[in-house]
């Protein structure tokens, strides 16, 4: 008995092709990187996913760098010093910048560590360089949050988990920060549907900077895709 193979009608192929070339935002949402402690292979996974789903926008959901040496929590006594860790982070971010030169970056709590410490020391903001200047990514747009198609993209360290933020604020929300979360949840009202997305992350949990995770829950390695504000799904990285 031969295997049954369903045939796709030409009209369906035409419709699928039109959906691919339709002028709408197709956003690749990249999880926390924590450079220079990102997982090997995550960049190639993101590039492949961008191409496979015909994306035309990129949002880094925050914590593109780790700043472990200056953490508010305990640091590894044998870890890199500030100068070397920053140099390593900048060097590794250049690969991301080359792959995705035009992107939005929602600022995460790790990205903001140095600025927060400057504020604690009452240093005026005029003394502080912009993120894109320090990290040598001049075209990246560093923001607190960004909106496309009535969907909010934010790191979520201040808003709480996406599913909580959506219920509270009643807007579709895409977030990172919570390394072990990757999901899409839809909520339906009488006149509209909104969703919560946790995009996962790209961290190397075996690195010393992620020592606090070891022995705990497994990190969720993946990304999010949002199409036109109406379709949202996760893509997990095969490890």
N, C-alpha and C positions, 0 to 999 in steps of 0.2 A: 504493500500500500504506500503510495507516494505521499510525501508531506504536502499539506495544503498551504499554499502561499497566497495570501490575499492580494488582490490587484488594486492599485491606487488609480483612480480615475484621472484622466487628464485635467478635468475641471478642478479636482482637488489639488493637483500639482500646481496648477496656475494660481489657485488661491493661496497655497503655502508660499509660493514664490513672491506673491504680492505682499504677504505679511512680512517677509524678510526685507523687502526693499522699501516698505512703507516708511515715510518720514515721521518717526517717533523716537523718543528717547529709549535707548536700550542700555541700561546702566549695569556695568560690572561693579559690584561692591566688594572691595578687597578687605579682608580681615586684618586684625592687629598684626603688625610685622615685628615690632620690638627689635629692630636692627641695632647692633649686629648679631642678634640672636634669633634670626629667622630660620625656618626649616629649609634645608637643601631641597630643591625641586619645586618649592611653592611658587617661585616666579614663573617657571616654565608652565606649571599648571594654570596659573592665572592668564598667561599669554594664550595658551591653547583654548581656555574657556572663553576668553574674549572673542577669539576668531570663530569658534564653533557656534556661538550664539549671536554672531553678527552684531556685537556691541558697538556703540559709538560714544559712550561716555564712561568715565571711570571715577569712582569715589573711593578713596582710602578712608576707612572708617575710624582711623585714629591710632595713636601709639605707633607711629611709624618708626620711632626710636625708643630705646628703653631708658637711657640715663641711669643705669643701675648704680654707677659709682656715686650718684648724688641722691639716691632714693631716700624717701622719708622713713623707710623701713630698714632693717638690718641689711648690710651689704657684705659680700664675700670678701674676706680679708686677703684672699689670693687672686682676686679679680683684677681686671684692667683698671688703670687710673683714668682720670677724666679725659686727659688729652688723647690717649690712645683709643679709648672706647669711642669717643666722638669721631676721631679720624676713621676708625673702622666702620662706624655707622654711615658716615658720609660716603665712603668708598662703596659700600654695599647698596646704598640708596641710589647711586649713579646708575646701576643696572635697572632699577625700577623706573628711574627718570627717563632712561633711554627707551625703555619699552612703552611707557605711558607718559609722554612729555606734557600732555595737557590733562590735568586731573584736579579734582577737589580733594582736599585733605581736611577732615573734621578733626579738630585738635583733641587729643586724648590727655588723660591725667599724667602720663609719662612724658608726653611731648612738652607739657607745661611746667615740669618740675623746676627748671632753671628760672623761668619767669616768676614762678611762685616764690622761690627762695629770694629772688631780687626784691619782690614786694615785701617779704618778711623783713628784709634789711632796709626797707624804706628807700630803695634805689629808684629814682624817677625813670619812667618808661623811655625817655629820650636816650638813655644810656644803652638800651637793649636793642640789638639788631633784630630784623625781621627773620622769621623762621626760614623763609626761602633763601635768604642771604647766607645764613649760617650753614644750612644743609646743601647749598649750591644747587637748588632746584628752582630757578627763576620763574618758570611758567606755572608752577603749582600754586593753587589758590588755597591758602590756609584759612579756615573759617571755624567758627564755633559750631555752626550747622549749615546745611545747604538743602534747598528744596527743588525737586523736579516733579512736575505733574501732581502737585498737591501731596507729595510724599516727603516726609522729613528724614534727613540723614544726619545722625548725630552719634557721638561716641557712646553716650549713655552712662558715663560714670556719675553724672549729676541727675539725670532723668530717672534712673532706675532701669530695670530690665524692660526691653521693648514691649512685652505684653502688658506690663504695668503702665508704661507711659501712654500706650494707645488707649487703654481704658480711662485713664485720667484726663488726657488732652483731646481725645476723640479725633485724632489724626493718624493716618498710616505712618508708621515709624520704623526705620531701619537702623539698627545699632550694633555695636561691637562690645568691647570691654570685658564681657563675660566669656572667657576662653573655652568653657565647656558647653556652651549653648549654640545650637544651630537648628533653627526651625522657622516655619512660617505659620502663623495662626490668623485665620480670618474671623472677623466679627461682623454680624449682619444686623443692621437696623431696618426701619421701615422704608427708608429712602436711599440708603447707600450701604456699601460694604467697605470696611477698612481692615488693614492687616498689620500685624507685627512681625518683623523679621529680625532674627539674630543670625549674623553672617558667619559665625565661627572665627577662626584665626589662622595664622600661619607660623606660629611660634615653634621653636625647638625646645620642647619641655625638658630635654636632657641637659640643656645648658645650665651653667651655674646660676645665671640670672633668674632662671625659672625654678630654682630649688624649692620655693614655697609650694609648687604644684606637685612635686614628686611624692608618690604615695597616695595622692588624692584622685579625684575624678580624671578621666581621660579627656584630653583636649580635643575639641572638634575642629578638624582641619578642613577648610572649605571656603566658599565664597557665596555671595548672593547675586541673583539676577533680577532686575526689575524692568519690565517692559511697559512703557507708556503709562505707568501708574496703575495699570489694571491687572497685570500678571506678575507674580512674584514666586520665585522658587530658589532653593539652595542647590549647589553642586558640591559634593564632597570630594576630597582628594583621595585617591586610592593609595594606600601606603604599603 
